[in-house]
Amino acid sequence: MDKFEELHKGWAKVPESKQIQMDEAKKKECICPKCPTYTNCAKNAKELLFCMKGKSFMCVDKAVECICPSCPVTGEYGLKHKFFCMKGAEKAQRYENALWGTKIV
């Protein structure tokens, strides 16, 4: 079990109020707004932490450049994927990889 899997497994045991506090703290570390792929629509919708929350609902539709690997959240949580804003959260991409055998890109 890698770092992400360990953290994800323990997340269910954390009380919801604490999860919200932790989520807000991670939003302060999030570098999504600095990414060339991030849009004004995403900013106005206050979309952040795509790596944990999932892909953009309707705001990010064109890959420009990905800075996910340089994000402190990526390192802290042991994330392996990127372009979370377009491809989905780490958990979703890992599931898809396990299901379809896609490569990490």
Legacy VTK file of the C-alpha trace (Angstrom):
# vtk DataFile Version 3.0
C-alpha trace
ASCII
DATASET POLYDATA
POINTS 105 float
0.000 0.000 0.000
1.472 3.362 -1.014
1.190 6.741 0.711
-2.010 7.789 -1.098
-3.757 4.507 -0.319
-2.814 4.728 3.364
-4.055 8.308 3.648
-7.257 7.540 1.755
-7.997 4.532 3.929
-7.562 6.608 7.097
-9.678 9.476 5.742
-12.936 7.606 6.432
-12.073 7.505 10.130
-11.673 11.292 10.360
-14.786 13.130 11.647
-16.531 15.240 9.003
-15.819 18.516 10.816
-12.108 17.705 10.814
-12.266 16.716 7.136
-13.688 20.150 6.304
-10.891 21.872 8.262
-8.250 19.786 6.524
-9.839 20.491 3.151
-9.723 24.249 3.761
-6.064 24.014 4.777
-5.211 22.114 1.580
-7.008 24.741 -0.520
-4.481 27.284 0.752
-1.640 25.107 -0.588
-3.363 24.409 -3.905
-1.561 25.821 -6.944
-4.342 25.143 -9.479
-4.988 28.888 -10.021
-1.366 29.286 -11.185
-1.732 26.590 -13.855
-1.943 27.617 -17.532
-4.860 25.187 -17.958
-6.888 26.858 -15.155
-9.577 29.164 -16.552
-11.442 32.253 -15.391
-14.558 30.084 -15.298
-12.854 27.747 -12.810
-11.739 30.740 -10.773
-15.268 32.182 -10.685
-16.654 28.762 -9.723
-13.984 28.530 -6.982
-12.819 25.167 -8.288
-9.717 23.933 -6.462
-8.079 20.674 -5.412
-8.992 18.795 -8.561
-6.581 16.078 -7.382
-8.934 15.322 -4.493
-12.316 16.667 -5.636
-12.303 15.543 -9.249
-12.283 17.162 -12.633
-13.748 20.528 -13.450
-17.505 20.438 -13.830
-17.648 22.560 -16.989
-14.830 25.115 -16.825
-11.669 23.347 -17.970
-11.953 21.873 -21.433
-8.520 22.340 -23.002
-5.189 21.034 -21.751
-2.539 23.735 -21.986
0.144 22.659 -19.521
0.080 20.686 -16.271
1.842 21.840 -13.121
0.289 19.192 -10.848
3.615 17.386 -10.274
5.065 20.551 -8.684
2.142 21.028 -6.268
2.910 20.484 -2.557
-0.349 18.525 -2.208
0.833 16.083 -4.892
4.025 15.343 -2.964
2.385 15.206 0.430
-0.259 12.720 -0.671
1.952 10.666 -2.991
-0.114 11.348 -6.104
1.025 9.678 -9.316
-1.258 11.172 -11.951
-1.749 14.640 -13.412
-4.226 16.794 -15.343
-6.707 16.209 -12.504
-8.814 19.138 -13.736
-9.567 17.230 -16.935
-9.058 13.565 -16.064
-10.421 13.386 -12.524
-9.127 12.927 -9.002
-6.234 10.623 -8.150
-8.658 7.996 -6.865
-10.671 8.074 -10.097
-7.599 7.855 -12.298
-6.233 4.949 -10.279
-9.560 3.146 -10.582
-9.648 3.712 -14.323
-6.061 2.504 -14.623
-6.882 -0.653 -12.667
-10.013 -1.266 -14.716
-8.706 -0.525 -18.189
-4.954 -0.833 -17.756
-4.262 2.683 -18.961
-0.829 4.171 -18.456
0.030 6.964 -16.048
0.620 10.066 -18.176
LINES 1 106
105 0 1 2 3 4 5 6 7 8 9 10 11 12 13 14 15 16 17 18 19 20 21 22 23 24 25 26 27 28 29 30 31 32 33 34 35 36 37 38 39 40 41 42 43 44 45 46 47 48 49 50 51 52 53 54 55 56 57 58 59 60 61 62 63 64 65 66 67 68 69 70 71 72 73 74 75 76 77 78 79 80 81 82 83 84 85 86 87 88 89 90 91 92 93 94 95 96 97 98 99 100 101 102 103 104
